Amino acid sequence: MSDAFDYFRAYAVRALCKARSLPRGRMKHLQLVAGRIYNLLKKEAAYSPNTQHLEDFRAAQKLEASLDRKRDHGPPAKGAFAPVRPGAEREAR
């Protein structure tokens, strides 16, 4: 086995575990897609080591990074402080 196989396997496990923790929806689906890409790359790397699959690997990493950014900048969680509307400070005094 090559190192690439082990790395892709680790990325696939991490991506699929992250997808399991997400609620249903588009983000979960895209995270599962990233996990499937890593699994396919793992299978490819098991048969023959080559560098042709690096573009696919970088594309999957880019997809995961964009999902993380969307998750971090998504809508505020329930119970989070809501933005104050203009003029609310004057009414409270």
Salt bridges, closest charged atoms under 4 A:
GLU44 OE1 - HIS53 ND1 3.94
GLU64 OE1 - ARG14 NH2 3.42
GLU64 OE2 - LYS18 NZ 3.93
ASP68 OD1 - LYS18 NZ 3.51
ASP68 OD1 - ARG71 NH1 3.05
GLU91 OE1 - ARG85 NH2 2.99
